[in-house]
Amino acid sequence: MPLGRAPHHDLAPALALASRLRLAPRSALVTALDGAWWPHSRDLAAELPPLMAALDELWGRITRVTVNPTRWPVVPSRVEVAGRAVHVGRFVEQDPDKLILLSFTVGRWDLLVIPPETAPASAARLLAAAALPGSMLSARTLMANEAVIGRGVREAQRREADWEVTWETEGGACMSPFGEPLGDPRGHSRVRNPGLPLMPVEAAGMGTAAGMAAAGGSGRTSR
């Protein structure tokens, strides 16, 4: 599927959504999604107008939106955006975690819809994953993957909290002759270099991940 880009204009509405909208950068790579959107609520009549205003400036005038009604309590037949009507379609066959946008002038875009109640850390991971150039992961797959990651994070936090309680109730650790705590409940293997602070082995030599994809937009002329 060839990918095209609409010219960029005033980005003020898009900047207002910067923390809740992430679009794939310009690329010739085929992708399953063009980005992700994290709405504040499940009220389409309230949430769609600011999204449409931002995307109009990035991609060209959006004329139609389609959703799966299982994720939205009320699906209006249209919403008003800057004095014009944007039609809203209901398709039960559509991925419930996806929003499809259509423009007469440019093409089609698919956005992952992150549930409003999602925790910020989880939403940040989903926003980044949905905007990766060349990714062929569907909205359903991204949500399933994040559910697994989220469970792992919560379990690790629970174990850490349990160890901290045990650590405090048992009076802390005994100190070795080198000034290191013995029996650290978190179990990090440690390395020592003269004159340098102790650090976990797993942290040595690791850098931070690259920044998230820059905001852009990818129009699809066909599917």
C-alpha positions in Angstrom: 0.0 0.0 0.0 1.6 3.3 -1.0 1.7 5.9 1.7 1.3 9.6 1.3 1.5 12.7 3.5 -0.7 15.7 3.7 1.1 19.1 4.0 1.4 20.4 7.6 -0.3 23.7 8.6 -0.8 25.4 11.9 -0.2 22.8 14.6 -1.9 24.5 17.5 -4.7 21.9 18.1 -2.3 19.1 17.5 0.1 20.5 20.1 -2.8 20.7 22.6 -3.3 16.9 22.1 0.5 16.2 22.2 0.3 14.0 25.3 -2.7 12.0 24.0 -2.1 11.8 20.3 0.9 10.1 18.6 1.2 9.8 14.8 3.6 7.7 12.8 6.5 9.8 11.3 6.8 10.3 7.6 7.9 7.0 6.0 7.5 4.9 2.9 7.0 1.8 5.1 3.7 0.1 5.2 2.2 0.0 8.6 -0.9 -1.5 10.3 -1.6 1.7 12.2 -1.0 5.4 11.7 -0.7 6.2 15.4 -2.7 6.2 18.6 -5.2 8.4 20.4 -5.9 8.4 24.2 -9.2 10.2 24.7 -10.3 11.6 28.1 -13.7 9.8 28.0 -16.0 7.5 26.0 -18.1 10.5 25.0 -17.6 10.6 21.2 -19.5 13.9 20.8 -17.1 15.6 23.1 -13.9 13.8 22.2 -14.0 13.8 18.4 -14.2 17.5 17.6 -10.7 18.4 19.1 -9.2 15.3 17.5 -10.7 16.2 14.1 -9.5 19.8 14.4 -6.0 18.7 15.0 -6.0 16.1 12.2 -7.6 18.5 9.7 -4.4 20.6 10.0 -2.1 17.6 9.7 -3.8 15.4 7.1 -6.5 17.5 5.4 -10.2 17.7 6.1 -11.6 14.5 7.7 -15.0 13.8 6.4 -16.0 10.5 8.0 -15.1 8.4 11.1 -15.9 4.8 11.8 -16.0 3.0 15.2 -17.0 -0.2 16.7 -20.0 0.6 19.0 -19.0 -2.0 21.6 -16.5 0.5 23.0 -18.7 3.6 22.9 -22.0 3.9 24.9 -23.4 6.5 22.4 -22.4 6.8 18.8 -23.8 10.0 17.2 -24.5 9.9 13.5 -22.3 13.0 13.1 -20.4 15.6 15.1 -19.8 19.3 14.4 -16.2 20.3 13.7 -15.4 24.0 12.9 -18.9 24.6 11.6 -19.2 21.5 9.5 -20.5 18.0 10.0 -18.2 14.9 10.2 -20.2 11.7 9.7 -19.7 8.9 12.2 -20.3 5.2 11.1 -20.9 2.2 13.3 -19.3 -1.1 12.2 -19.3 -4.1 14.5 -16.8 -5.9 12.3 -14.2 -3.2 12.9 -11.5 -3.8 15.6 -13.1 -2.3 18.7 -9.8 -0.7 19.7 -9.4 1.1 16.4 -10.7 4.4 15.0 -10.8 4.8 11.2 -10.7 8.2 9.6 -11.4 9.1 6.0 -10.6 12.2 4.0 -11.8 12.9 0.5 -8.6 14.7 -0.4 -5.9 12.5 1.1 -7.0 9.0 2.1 -7.5 6.8 5.1 -5.9 6.5 8.5 -6.2 4.0 11.3 -5.6 5.0 15.0 -5.3 2.8 18.0 -7.8 4.0 20.6 -6.3 3.7 24.1 -9.0 3.3 26.8 -9.5 6.5 28.8 -8.9 4.8 32.1 -5.5 3.5 31.1 -2.6 4.4 33.5 -0.2 7.0 32.1 2.8 4.6 31.9 0.8 2.0 30.0 -0.7 4.7 27.7 2.8 6.0 26.9 3.9 2.5 25.9 0.9 2.1 23.6 1.3 5.6 22.1 4.9 4.8 21.2 4.2 1.3 19.9 1.4 2.4 17.6 3.6 5.0 15.9 6.6 2.8 15.1 7.4 3.0 11.4 6.9 -0.3 9.6 5.1 -2.0 12.5 2.4 -4.5 11.3 0.9 -5.1 14.8 -2.8 -4.6 14.9 -4.7 -2.6 17.5 -5.9 -5.9 19.1 -2.4 -7.3 19.3 -1.0 -4.1 20.8 -3.7 -4.1 23.5 -3.1 -7.8 24.3 0.7 -7.3 24.5 0.2 -4.3 26.8 -2.1 -6.4 29.1 0.8 -8.9 29.5 3.4 -6.2 30.1 1.1 -4.4 32.6 0.6 -7.6 34.6 4.3 -8.2 34.7 5.0 -4.6 35.9 2.3 -4.9 38.6 3.7 -8.2 39.8 7.2 -6.8 40.0 5.9 -3.8 42.0 4.0 -6.1 44.3 7.1 -8.3 45.0 9.2 -5.2 45.6 6.7 -3.8 48.1 6.6 -7.2 49.9 10.4 -7.3 50.1 10.5 -3.7 51.4 8.0 -4.7 54.2 10.1 -7.7 55.1 13.3 -5.6 55.0 11.8 -3.1 57.5 10.2 -5.6 59.8 13.4 -7.6 60.1 15.4 -4.6 61.0 17.3 -4.1 57.8 20.5 -5.8 56.7 23.7 -6.6 58.5 26.8 -4.9 57.1 29.8 -6.6 55.6 33.3 -5.5 56.4 33.3 -3.6 53.1 30.3 -1.6 54.1 27.8 -3.5 51.9 24.5 -4.7 53.2 24.3 -8.5 53.4 21.2 -10.4 52.3 19.8 -7.5 50.2 16.2 -8.8 49.6 16.2 -7.5 46.1 18.9 -9.8 45.2 21.0 -7.6 42.9 24.5 -9.0 42.1 26.9 -6.2 42.6 30.2 -5.2 41.1 32.8 -3.1 42.8 35.3 -0.7 41.2 37.7 1.3 43.4 36.5 4.8 43.8 33.1 4.1 42.0 29.7 3.6 43.7 28.2 0.2 43.7 25.7 -0.6 40.9 23.5 -3.5 39.9 25.2 -5.7 37.3 22.2 -5.6 35.0 22.5 -1.8 34.9 26.1 -1.7 33.8 26.6 -0.6 30.2 22.9 -0.1 29.4 21.7 3.1 27.8 18.3 4.7 27.6 16.0 3.8 24.7 15.7 6.1 21.7 13.0 8.9 22.0 9.5 8.2 20.8 8.6 8.8 17.2 8.1 12.4 16.3 4.5 13.5 15.5 3.6 13.3 11.8 0.9 11.6 9.9 0.5 8.9 7.3 -2.3 8.9 4.8 -3.4 5.7 3.2 -4.8 5.8 -0.3 -5.8 2.1 -0.3 -6.0 -0.9 1.9 
